[in-house]
Every structure is written in C-alpha cells, then in structure tokens.
Amino acid sequence: MLNLAQVIGRCGKDPEVRFSGNGNAVCNLSVATTEKWKDRDGNPQERTEWHRISCFGKTAENVGKYVSKGSLLYVSGRLQTRSYEKDGSTRYSTDIVADNIRFLSPKSEGNGGERRASSSGDDNRMGDGSSHPASGVADDSDDQIPF
C-alpha cells in the first residue's frame, strides 16, 4: 500500500515550532498550492488549496530556522487524518506528516537557496545550497504568493 503526498507551494505564515515534554521539536505550517487555467471564454481562473503540514525532530527545527511566510517549499510525506471535538460535534482534519521538505526559494528570499530538511537517515543535515533544482523541479520564484 502507498500513502504519499507531495506538494510544491508557498508557506502561508511563519511556521510554528514548539517542543514536547521530552524535548522533541514539533512544527506546524500551512502551504498553499494554486491551480491556474482558462475557462471556456478564455478568462483566467485560479483556485488555491491550503495544506496543513506537520513535521518533527530535526526537520521541524530546520523548518523553524529557515522557513518564513512566502518561502517556496517542496514537501513530501504521508496523509494522516485526526478527529477532534468542537461545539459538541466530531470534526476531522487531514494533515501531511512531512518526512522531506526542500527549501526552493532563492537565496535572496532569505533562506539560503535550495536546502532540505529530512527526517530519514543521513538527510537530517541541511543541503549544500547549490542552485540546481531539487529532483528536477523548476524554481517558480516568479510566481506570486497566492494570498
């Protein structure tokens, strides 16, 4: 079975990092992806989806250190749905629990270029900051922030 989510988008606000009782970092952030198309009459249309992202450990620490509102990110991880009670009714929220986050914003946007925060194996370190795109992903830094 496969549970994999991948998004490339812009961070909607500065990430929120906190530490659990045992000192492990937990980070929550939101990432916006925007789909653009033309309708039958040729008028430009767009729709923005917001994705809730959670990450832990060294990944969470690095995201808190290097990501800010507007940063372009590649996120991969697994979908996880949780339930909670609000106003007497059960509600559900689906998050992406990230195991790999790459920072795609150029150095001029303040995070040092393409870098990654990953929770797997030796990838707990930051990337080398080189200018080549991650995994063949083009840098869309000309896109506007969708908010």
C-alpha atoms as an extended CHARMM CRD file, in Angstrom:
* protein
*
       147  EXT
         1         1  MET       CA              0.0000000000        0.0000000000        0.0000000000  PROA      1               0.0000000000
         2         2  LEU       CA              1.0790000000        3.5610000000       -0.6140000000  PROA      2               0.0000000000
         3         3  ASN       CA              0.3040000000        6.7030000000        1.3750000000  PROA      3               0.0000000000
         4         4  LEU       CA              2.2820000000        9.5110000000       -0.2510000000  PROA      4               0.0000000000
         5         5  ALA       CA              1.5660000000       13.2080000000       -0.6250000000  PROA      5               0.0000000000
         6         6  GLN       CA              3.7620000000       15.6920000000       -2.4790000000  PROA      6               0.0000000000
         7         7  VAL       CA              3.1760000000       19.4220000000       -2.8490000000  PROA      7               0.0000000000
         8         8  ILE       CA              5.1400000000       22.4100000000       -4.0760000000  PROA      8               0.0000000000
         9         9  GLY       CA              3.8260000000       25.6930000000       -2.7880000000  PROA      9               0.0000000000
        10        10  ARG       CA              4.3610000000       28.7820000000       -0.6870000000  PROA      10              0.0000000000
        11        11  CYS       CA              4.2920000000       28.9450000000        3.0870000000  PROA      11              0.0000000000
        12        12  GLY       CA              1.2210000000       30.9010000000        4.2070000000  PROA      12              0.0000000000
        13        13  LYS       CA              2.6220000000       32.2210000000        7.5020000000  PROA      13              0.0000000000
        14        14  ASP       CA              5.7100000000       31.7470000000        9.6020000000  PROA      14              0.0000000000
        15        15  PRO       CA              5.9490000000       28.1450000000       10.8840000000  PROA      15              0.0000000000
        16        16  GLU       CA              5.0140000000       27.4120000000       14.4950000000  PROA      16              0.0000000000
        17        17  VAL       CA              7.6600000000       25.3850000000       16.3340000000  PROA      17              0.0000000000
        18        18  ARG       CA              7.1980000000       24.0200000000       19.8210000000  PROA      18              0.0000000000
        19        19  PHE       CA              8.9500000000       21.3850000000       21.8840000000  PROA      19              0.0000000000
        20        20  SER       CA              7.2770000000       18.3790000000       23.5120000000  PROA      20              0.0000000000
        21        21  GLY       CA              7.8760000000       17.4550000000       27.1360000000  PROA      21              0.0000000000
        22        22  ASN       CA             10.8070000000       15.2310000000       26.1640000000  PROA      22              0.0000000000
        23        23  GLY       CA             12.4590000000       17.9980000000       24.0860000000  PROA      23              0.0000000000
        24        24  ASN       CA             11.4550000000       16.8330000000       20.5860000000  PROA      24              0.0000000000
        25        25  ALA       CA             10.6460000000       19.6380000000       18.1500000000  PROA      25              0.0000000000
        26        26  VAL       CA              7.2030000000       19.7470000000       16.5180000000  PROA      26              0.0000000000
        27        27  CYS       CA              6.4510000000       22.1760000000       13.6850000000  PROA      27              0.0000000000
        28        28  ASN       CA              3.1500000000       23.0770000000       12.0290000000  PROA      28              0.0000000000
        29        29  LEU       CA              2.8460000000       25.1680000000        8.9040000000  PROA      29              0.0000000000
        30        30  SER       CA              0.4740000000       25.7440000000        6.0190000000  PROA      30              0.0000000000
        31        31  VAL       CA              1.4220000000       25.5850000000        2.3490000000  PROA      31              0.0000000000
        32        32  ALA       CA             -0.6560000000       26.9970000000       -0.4970000000  PROA      32              0.0000000000
        33        33  THR       CA             -0.7840000000       25.4840000000       -3.9760000000  PROA      33              0.0000000000
        34        34  THR       CA             -2.5190000000       27.3490000000       -6.7770000000  PROA      34              0.0000000000
        35        35  GLU       CA             -4.0410000000       25.8690000000       -9.9230000000  PROA      35              0.0000000000
        36        36  LYS       CA             -4.4630000000       28.2540000000      -12.8510000000  PROA      36              0.0000000000
        37        37  TRP       CA             -6.4820000000       27.7020000000      -16.0390000000  PROA      37              0.0000000000
        38        38  LYS       CA             -8.6740000000       29.4830000000      -18.5700000000  PROA      38              0.0000000000
        39        39  ASP       CA            -12.4180000000       28.9140000000      -18.7210000000  PROA      39              0.0000000000
        40        40  ARG       CA            -14.3910000000       28.3200000000      -21.9420000000  PROA      40              0.0000000000
        41        41  ASP       CA            -14.4680000000       32.0460000000      -22.6390000000  PROA      41              0.0000000000
        42        42  GLY       CA            -10.6950000000       32.3750000000      -22.2040000000  PROA      42              0.0000000000
        43        43  ASN       CA            -10.9230000000       34.1520000000      -18.8560000000  PROA      43              0.0000000000
        44        44  PRO       CA             -8.1430000000       33.3110000000      -16.3960000000  PROA      44              0.0000000000
        45        45  GLN       CA             -9.2880000000       31.3280000000      -13.3630000000  PROA      45              0.0000000000
        46        46  GLU       CA             -7.4310000000       30.1340000000      -10.2920000000  PROA      46              0.0000000000
        47        47  ARG       CA             -8.0670000000       28.0380000000       -7.2090000000  PROA      47              0.0000000000
        48        48  THR       CA             -5.8320000000       27.8840000000       -4.1380000000  PROA      48              0.0000000000
        49        49  GLU       CA             -5.6780000000       24.8320000000       -1.8770000000  PROA      49              0.0000000000
        50        50  TRP       CA             -4.2210000000       25.0580000000        1.6170000000  PROA      50              0.0000000000
        51        51  HSD       CA             -2.3170000000       22.0930000000        3.0340000000  PROA      51              0.0000000000
        52        52  ARG       CA             -1.6250000000       21.6150000000        6.7310000000  PROA      52              0.0000000000
        53        53  ILE       CA              1.8930000000       20.2740000000        7.2520000000  PROA      53              0.0000000000
        54        54  SER       CA              3.3640000000       18.7120000000       10.4020000000  PROA      54              0.0000000000
        55        55  CYS       CA              6.9800000000       17.7000000000       10.9020000000  PROA      55              0.0000000000
        56        56  PHE       CA              9.0900000000       16.5350000000       13.8050000000  PROA      56              0.0000000000
        57        57  GLY       CA             12.6360000000       16.3810000000       15.1510000000  PROA      57              0.0000000000
        58        58  LYS       CA             15.4930000000       17.8690000000       13.1550000000  PROA      58              0.0000000000
        59        59  THR       CA             13.1610000000       18.5580000000       10.2090000000  PROA      59              0.0000000000
        60        60  ALA       CA             10.9530000000       20.7020000000       12.4650000000  PROA      60              0.0000000000
        61        61  GLU       CA             13.9570000000       22.5820000000       13.8520000000  PROA      61              0.0000000000
        62        62  ASN       CA             15.3110000000       23.3360000000       10.3610000000  PROA      62              0.0000000000
        63        63  VAL       CA             11.9220000000       24.4560000000        9.0490000000  PROA      63              0.0000000000
        64        64  GLY       CA             11.5450000000       26.7960000000       12.0310000000  PROA      64              0.0000000000
        65        65  LYS       CA             15.0180000000       28.1970000000       11.4210000000  PROA      65              0.0000000000
        66        66  TYR       CA             14.9620000000       28.6620000000        7.6300000000  PROA      66              0.0000000000
        67        67  VAL       CA             11.3120000000       28.9910000000        6.5060000000  PROA      67              0.0000000000
        68        68  SER       CA              9.1640000000       32.0980000000        6.6760000000  PROA      68              0.0000000000
        69        69  LYS       CA              5.9410000000       33.3530000000        5.1290000000  PROA      69              0.0000000000
        70        70  GLY       CA              6.2090000000       33.2110000000        1.3350000000  PROA      70              0.0000000000
        71        71  SER       CA              9.0180000000       30.6200000000        1.1950000000  PROA      71              0.0000000000
        72        72  LEU       CA              8.7170000000       28.2150000000       -1.7330000000  PROA      72              0.0000000000
        73        73  LEU       CA              8.7550000000       24.6030000000       -0.4840000000  PROA      73              0.0000000000
        74        74  TYR       CA              8.6580000000       21.0470000000       -1.7910000000  PROA      74              0.0000000000
        75        75  VAL       CA              7.0060000000       18.7910000000        0.7950000000  PROA      75              0.0000000000
        76        76  SER       CA              6.6200000000       15.0290000000        0.7210000000  PROA      76              0.0000000000
        77        77  GLY       CA              5.1500000000       12.8150000000        3.3880000000  PROA      77              0.0000000000
        78        78  ARG       CA              2.0900000000       10.8100000000        4.3060000000  PROA      78              0.0000000000
        79        79  LEU       CA             -1.5280000000       11.8220000000        4.8050000000  PROA      79              0.0000000000
        80        80  GLN       CA             -2.8960000000       11.4760000000        8.3190000000  PROA      80              0.0000000000
        81        81  THR       CA             -6.4550000000       12.2430000000        9.4110000000  PROA      81              0.0000000000
        82        82  ARG       CA             -7.2720000000       13.0570000000       13.0020000000  PROA      82              0.0000000000
        83        83  SER       CA            -10.5530000000       13.7260000000       14.7340000000  PROA      83              0.0000000000
        84        84  TYR       CA            -11.4120000000       16.2200000000       17.4540000000  PROA      84              0.0000000000
        85        85  GLU       CA            -14.4860000000       17.5550000000       19.2350000000  PROA      85              0.0000000000
        86        86  LYS       CA            -15.7110000000       21.1030000000       18.7110000000  PROA      86              0.0000000000
        87        87  ASP       CA            -19.0330000000       22.5250000000       19.8120000000  PROA      87              0.0000000000
        88        88  GLY       CA            -20.3230000000       19.0250000000       20.5800000000  PROA      88              0.0000000000
        89        89  SER       CA            -19.6130000000       17.5830000000       17.1450000000  PROA      89              0.0000000000
        90        90  THR       CA            -16.7760000000       15.4710000000       15.8070000000  PROA      90              0.0000000000
        91        91  ARG       CA            -14.6150000000       17.1830000000       13.2230000000  PROA      91              0.0000000000
        92        92  TYR       CA            -11.8180000000       15.8340000000       11.0570000000  PROA      92              0.0000000000
        93        93  SER       CA             -8.5780000000       17.3170000000        9.7970000000  PROA      93              0.0000000000
        94        94  THR       CA             -6.1810000000       15.7910000000        7.2860000000  PROA      94              0.0000000000
        95        95  ASP       CA             -2.5180000000       16.8160000000        7.5060000000  PROA      95              0.0000000000
        96        96  ILE       CA              0.5970000000       15.9120000000        5.5830000000  PROA      96              0.0000000000
        97        97  VAL       CA              3.1310000000       14.4730000000        8.0330000000  PROA      97              0.0000000000
        98        98  ALA       CA              6.3200000000       15.5090000000        6.2480000000  PROA      98              0.0000000000
        99        99  ASP       CA              9.4320000000       13.3750000000        6.0990000000  PROA      99              0.0000000000
       100       100  ASN       CA             11.1530000000       15.5190000000        3.4590000000  PROA      100             0.0000000000
       101       101  ILE       CA             11.0000000000       19.2780000000        2.9920000000  PROA      101             0.0000000000
       102       102  ARG       CA             13.1410000000       21.0980000000        0.4370000000  PROA      102             0.0000000000
       103       103  PHE       CA             13.5440000000       24.8430000000        0.5380000000  PROA      103             0.0000000000
       104       104  LEU       CA             13.2540000000       26.0680000000       -3.0570000000  PROA      104             0.0000000000
       105       105  SER       CA             13.3100000000       29.8470000000       -2.5770000000  PROA      105             0.0000000000
       106       106  PRO       CA             16.3370000000       31.6780000000       -3.9810000000  PROA      106             0.0000000000
       107       107  LYS       CA             18.9800000000       32.9530000000       -1.5670000000  PROA      107             0.0000000000
       108       108  SER       CA             17.6420000000       36.4750000000       -1.9860000000  PROA      108             0.0000000000
       109       109  GLU       CA             14.4430000000       35.3780000000       -0.2170000000  PROA      109             0.0000000000
       110       110  GLY       CA             16.4250000000       34.8020000000        2.9520000000  PROA      110             0.0000000000
       111       111  ASN       CA             16.7300000000       31.0530000000        3.4230000000  PROA      111             0.0000000000
       112       112  GLY       CA             19.9850000000       30.2580000000        1.6310000000  PROA      112             0.0000000000
       113       113  GLY       CA             18.6670000000       28.7610000000       -1.6040000000  PROA      113             0.0000000000
       114       114  GLU       CA             17.6670000000       25.1770000000       -2.1590000000  PROA      114             0.0000000000
       115       115  ARG       CA             18.1490000000       23.2150000000        1.0310000000  PROA      115             0.0000000000
       116       116  ARG       CA             16.3220000000       20.3630000000        2.6150000000  PROA      116             0.0000000000
       117       117  ALA       CA             15.1230000000       19.2300000000        5.9810000000  PROA      117             0.0000000000
       118       118  SER       CA             14.5530000000       15.4940000000        6.0740000000  PROA      118             0.0000000000
       119       119  SER       CA             13.9220000000       13.0510000000        8.8720000000  PROA      119             0.0000000000
       120       120  SER       CA             15.2860000000        9.9770000000        7.1050000000  PROA      120             0.0000000000
       121       121  GLY       CA             18.8050000000        8.5940000000        7.5060000000  PROA      121             0.0000000000
       122       122  ASP       CA             21.7370000000       10.9330000000        6.8820000000  PROA      122             0.0000000000
       123       123  ASP       CA             19.4180000000       13.5630000000        5.4090000000  PROA      123             0.0000000000
       124       124  ASN       CA             18.9630000000       15.2300000000        8.8100000000  PROA      124             0.0000000000
       125       125  ARG       CA             21.5930000000       17.7440000000        7.7430000000  PROA      125             0.0000000000
       126       126  MET       CA             20.8810000000       20.7610000000        5.5720000000  PROA      126             0.0000000000
       127       127  GLY       CA             21.5960000000       20.5120000000        1.8330000000  PROA      127             0.0000000000
       128       128  ASP       CA             24.5510000000       22.1670000000        0.1530000000  PROA      128             0.0000000000
       129       129  GLY       CA             22.6330000000       25.2380000000       -1.0240000000  PROA      129             0.0000000000
       130       130  SER       CA             23.6020000000       24.7170000000       -4.6560000000  PROA      130             0.0000000000
       131       131  SER       CA             21.4500000000       26.3510000000       -7.3120000000  PROA      131             0.0000000000
       132       132  HSD       CA             20.2920000000       23.2420000000       -9.1860000000  PROA      132             0.0000000000
       133       133  PRO       CA             16.5830000000       22.4210000000       -8.7530000000  PROA      133             0.0000000000
       134       134  ALA       CA             15.5370000000       19.6070000000       -6.4280000000  PROA      134             0.0000000000
       135       135  SER       CA             14.5830000000       16.3500000000       -8.1220000000  PROA      135             0.0000000000
       136       136  GLY       CA             14.1120000000       18.0640000000      -11.4800000000  PROA      136             0.0000000000
       137       137  VAL       CA             11.6600000000       20.5830000000      -10.0090000000  PROA      137             0.0000000000
       138       138  ALA       CA             11.9290000000       24.0030000000      -11.6160000000  PROA      138             0.0000000000
       139       139  ASP       CA             12.1960000000       27.0940000000       -9.4580000000  PROA      139             0.0000000000
       140       140  ASP       CA              8.9480000000       29.0360000000       -9.8810000000  PROA      140             0.0000000000
       141       141  SER       CA             10.1680000000       32.0860000000       -7.9700000000  PROA      141             0.0000000000
       142       142  ASP       CA              8.3550000000       34.3790000000      -10.4340000000  PROA      142             0.0000000000
       143       143  ASP       CA              5.0020000000       33.0890000000       -9.1710000000  PROA      143             0.0000000000
       144       144  GLN       CA              3.1370000000       35.4070000000       -6.8700000000  PROA      144             0.0000000000
       145       145  ILE       CA              2.2470000000       34.4110000000       -3.3440000000  PROA      145             0.0000000000
       146       146  PRO       CA             -1.3950000000       33.2370000000       -3.5450000000  PROA      146             0.0000000000
       147       147  PHE       CA             -2.7040000000       35.4210000000       -0.6980000000  PROA      147             0.0000000000
